[in-house]
């Protein structure tokens, strides 16, 4: 599975186009399944990236290779933690999934966070694919700084999404 960028359209339609079976959160009967599908999709994308990082690119320069190995290990740790956090719904989410109606503003914000996460993973994948093209330690450091920023953006989107769900799970 290789992450793809989300095309322009309404937020829910974009998610439906990128996540097989995803219906959204408008109907309470579909909320839990859509959440599970989103989480599985994101975990699959993260797993694909982790698989690529399992064998870091090789460089003839020893110092450059050490930097790449260390940076890949750091990224793998962060992505593994994110993947684990996606394994299950939050403890407080049950009433969110059982509410009859959710405000349109909430739905829009959820979809925006989910799109942001999908795009962060797609950008992350691109950045990781371009690491073997770097030739100097400075370039590798800059590349991995950007990769770390993308991971942080993904994590922030996930955190804010979970906070929105928790807010409406009362």
Long-range contacts (C-beta under 8 A, 24 or more apart in sequence): 1-44, 1-45, 1-47, 1-48, 2-45, 2-48, 2-125, 3-45, 3-48, 3-49, 3-118, 3-121, 3-122, 3-124, 3-125, 4-122, 5-119, 5-122, 6-115, 6-118, 6-119, 6-122, 11-108, 11-111, 11-112, 11-114, 11-115, 12-107, 12-111, 14-111, 14-115, 15-111, 15-114, 15-115, 15-118, 18-118, 24-107, 24-111, 25-102, 25-107, 25-110, 26-102, 26-107, 28-97, 28-98, 28-99, 28-100, 31-96, 31-97, 32-89, 32-97, 35-89, 35-93, 35-97, 36-89, 38-114, 39-86, 39-87, 39-88, 39-89, 41-118, 42-86, 42-117, 42-118, 42-121, 43-83, 43-86, 43-87, 45-118, 45-121, 45-125, 46-79, 46-82, 46-83, 46-86, 46-121, 47-83, 48-125, 49-79, 49-121, 49-124, 49-125, 49-128, 50-76, 50-79, 50-80, 50-83, 52-128, 52-129, 53-79, 53-128, 57-131, 57-132, 63-137, 64-135, 64-136, 64-137, 64-140, 67-137, 67-140, 67-141, 68-131, 68-140, 71-140, 71-141, 71-144, 71-147, 74-144, 74-148, 75-128, 75-144, 75-147, 75-148, 75-151, 78-148, 78-151, 78-155, 79-151, 82-151, 82-154, 82-155, 82-158, 85-158, 86-158, 90-162, 90-165, 90-166, 90-169, 92-165, 92-166, 92-169, 93-165, 93-166, 93-169, 94-169, 95-168, 95-169, 95-170, 96-165, 96-166, 96-168, 96-169, 99-168, 102-168, 106-164, 106-168, 109-164, 110-161, 110-164, 110-165, 113-157, 113-158, 113-160, 113-161, 113-164, 114-157, 114-161, 116-153, 116-154, 116-157, 117-154, 117-157, 117-158, 117-161, 120-150, 120-151, 120-153, 120-154, 120-157, 121-154, 123-150, 124-150, 124-151, 124-154
